[in-house]
């Protein structure tokens, strides 16, 4: 898995009175970034899966606490989204390694009118 870690800053300063009747701003920005590759290895990966029966699923979502949760957390377009975990993977003898490759730096400056 590759991730990019970035940080930076931006500074904007109003320049008042330099040009009559014009509001302008000077700004400067800097960016620092690097790519990090993560690699995981396992001696053993145990996977456990269950297949719930429809009656179990129906009973589970009919519980008052689940109904209350769904009512309080309506999603986009007033939809109900609920996920049921039906499996688990257990990693044994885990090792992680990472490699940082390259770094990027950027600088920008400008004046806005």
HUHU-V899408 format. One record per residue. N is the residue number from 1. PHI is phi in whole degrees, 0 to 359 (NA if undefined). OMEGA is omega in whole degrees, -180 to 180 (* if undefined). D_LAST is the distance of its C-alpha to the last C-alpha in Angstrom with 1 decimal. Layout:
n->{N,N}
phi->{PHI,PHI}
omega->{OMEGA,OMEGA}
d_last->{D_LAST,D_LAST}
This chain:
n->{1,2,3,4,5,6,7,8,9,10,11,12,13,14,15,16,17,18,19,20,21,22,23,24,25,26,27,28,29,30,31,32,33,34,35,36,37,38,39,40,41,42,43,44,45,46,47,48,49,50,51,52,53,54,55,56,57,58,59,60,61,62,63,64,65,66,67,68,69,70,71,72,73,74,75,76,77,78,79,80,81,82,83,84,85,86,87,88,89,90,91,92,93,94,95,96,97,98,99,100,101,102,103,104,105,106,107,108,109,110,111,112,113}
phi->{NA,247,233,249,260,231,211,178,207,221,233,240,232,292,253,261,81,288,235,303,81,241,266,227,223,258,221,219,220,225,225,234,215,213,259,237,257,257,224,247,229,231,288,210,234,266,243,241,230,240,240,290,284,301,296,295,297,299,295,295,281,271,296,304,295,289,299,296,300,297,293,286,241,296,270,301,62,59,262,259,236,217,243,243,283,239,199,211,245,245,268,238,67,274,227,234,227,215,222,259,240,53,222,239,226,219,219,224,218,189,233,253,247}
omega->{180,175,176,177,-176,172,180,178,176,-180,177,-179,176,176,-175,171,180,176,-177,177,-180,174,-180,-178,173,180,176,-179,177,180,176,-178,174,178,-180,177,178,-180,180,174,-180,173,-178,177,180,-179,179,-178,172,175,-177,176,-178,179,178,-180,180,179,-178,-179,178,-180,-179,-179,179,178,179,179,-179,180,-180,-173,177,-179,179,-179,176,-177,176,177,-179,179,177,179,-179,179,-179,175,-180,180,179,-179,-174,170,180,173,178,-179,177,-179,174,173,-179,176,178,179,178,178,179,176,178,-180,*}
d_last->{42.8,39.6,36.7,33.5,32.7,29.0,27.2,23.9,21.1,17.4,15.9,12.5,12.1,10.0,9.7,11.2,12.6,11.6,10.3,12.1,10.8,7.0,6.1,4.4,6.6,9.0,11.4,14.8,17.3,21.0,23.6,27.3,29.7,33.4,35.8,39.0,42.0,44.5,48.1,50.8,54.5,57.3,61.0,61.6,59.6,61.6,60.5,61.8,61.4,62.8,63.1,63.2,65.4,63.9,65.8,64.2,60.7,61.5,63.0,60.1,57.4,59.7,59.8,58.3,55.9,54.5,54.2,52.5,50.0,49.2,48.8,46.3,44.3,43.7,41.4,39.1,40.8,43.3,45.1,47.4,47.0,49.6,50.6,54.1,54.6,57.6,57.6,57.1,56.9,58.1,57.3,60.0,59.9,56.1,54.3,50.6,49.0,45.5,43.8,40.4,39.1,36.3,33.1,29.5,26.8,23.1,20.2,16.5,13.6,10.0,6.6,3.8,0.0}
